[in-house]
Amino acid sequence: MPTTLTISAACLFDDNGRLLLVRKRNTHAFMLPGGKTESGEDAITALQRELEEELNLCLPADDLTNLGQFHAPAANEVDTWIVARIYKARLPHPVSPAAELEELRWLAPNEQLPETLAPLLREHVLPLIWPTEQ
């Protein structure tokens, strides 16, 4: 039976409307910044902690807009699914990778999608934030 992890992640946008993607050390998939919810944490508290650890970014809860909860295969862990609470916010200042992050990448709304996107991002988040025109 697959493992299920509960995570919180954020769609962080710069002033040009680009989405911040991150890649963790020794992995190949780009994903949203965030991470696992620890025991006793609510989704916002977990996200604030992860953003502080990974990007040295302190965002007040009022700056985070809830986009919903999604279920997808984990990008970097075999036989694992994630239940993700996703938020969005504007980045108040430039950030750089810290903790386990190895690389940051910006994705523009009309840019061709890289092959290395995490399933959650490709299947759920991008269609929500940038719906394709019919």
N, C-alpha and C positions, 0 to 999 in steps of 0.2 A: 504494500500500500504506500502511495507517495506521501512524503512529508509536506506539510503546509506551513509556510512562514507568514507572519503578519508584518507588513511593512508600512511605512509612511514615506511619501516622496513628493517632490515639488517640481512643477513646471516654472522655472525661473526665466524671466524674459528681460533682455537688455533694452536700451532705449530705441534700438532699431527693430524690435519685435522678434529678435532671434531667440531661440530656445537653448538653454544651457544643457549639455549632455556631459556625463562623466564616465570614465572607465577606471575600474579598480585595478590595482596592481595584480599582475599574473592572470588577467582575464582578457577576453577579446571583445565583449559586448559593451556598447555604449548604452547608458540608461539615464534615468533621472536621478539627481542627487537625493539622498535619503537613506533609509535603512530599516533594520529590524526594530520592532517595538519591544522594549524590555518589560519585564514583569512589573505591573503597577502603573505603567505609563499609558496615557491616552495618546491618540494619534498625533495631535498637535505638539504635545510635549516631546514625543519621540522625534518628530520631524525637526523641531527646534534644536534638540540635542545633536542630531545627526548633521544638520547644516552648520552648527558651530564647530563640530569635530572635523568635518570634511572640507569646509570652505571658509572657516573663521567668519561665518556670517550669522549675525543676530537679527532675526526677524520677529517683530511682535506678532502675536496671534491675530491681531486685527488686520495685518497686512496679508494674511493667507485666506484665499477663497477656496472653499471646498468644491472640487470637481466631481467627487463620487468615489465609490469603492469598486474595484475591479479584481478579477480572478484570471491568472495567466500562468503559464509555465515559467519557472525561474530561468534566468538567462545563464547563470554560471554554476548551477548545482543540479546534478543528475537526479531524476526521479523526485523532483521537488516542485511544488506549486506555490505561488504567492497570492495572498489576499492583500491588496494594496489600497490604502486610502490616499488619494491624490489631491493635491492643492496647487494653486497657482499664485504667483506673486511677481512683482517687478523687482529686479535687482537694484538695491539702492546705491551700490558702488561695485567696482571691479572685484573679482575674486580670483583666487589661485588655489590649486589643489593642495590638500593637507591630508593627514592620517593615511588611510589606505588608498587614496586616489592617486592614480598615476598620470591621468590626462584629462583635460577639459576640451570640449569641442562645441562650436556653435552651429546650430541648424536654423537656416532661414526658411520661412513659410513655403516658398516655391522651389526650394532646392531639391535635387534628386536625393532620395533616401539612401544612406549607406547600407550595405549588406549586414553590417555588424550591430544593428539595433536590437535591443532586448525585445522579446515578444510582447510584453506589457506596453511598451512604447509604440511599437509598430501596429499592434492589433487594436488597442483601446485608446491610448492617449492622443496620438497624432490625429486619428479621425475625429476625435472630439474637439480638439483645439483648432485644427485646420481642416474643416470638412471640405471634401472635393466638390466642385460644382458639377451638378448633373447635366 
